[in-house]
Amino acid sequence: MAKVMKVLDVQLTQLKTNPVQLEIDATGEVSSSGWSNSRLEPRVYIQFPADGIQDFDFVADPPKELAQQVISHVAASQTWANPPMHQLKGVRVHSANNAIEAYL
């Protein structure tokens, strides 16, 4: 597992469920073909962040064999069940080279 090279976009969708669920969709770039299992890994806190922003790492499994050295796109989705909506202002998705925030 490694962080993807760059986050390009992050979108949030509040699902109409009870309890509330938040769908987080991210797109990004990796440095070669052959990356798999892209996903958003939430950072774990003892106390929810004071700024109301939950951090996620955008990670994927790099190729196990030689791969074509070409910028490739990856996507990941995470459904966050029962987020603390009274504290949550948005999410920040981190890659190896940047981070993008999306707000509710």
Buried (B, 14 or more C-beta within 10 A) or exposed (E): EEBBBBBBEBEBEEEEEEEBBBEBBBBBBBBBEBBEEBBBBEEEEEEBBEEBBBBBBBBBEBBEEEBEEEEBEBEBEBEBEEBEEEEBEBBBBBBBEEBBBBEE
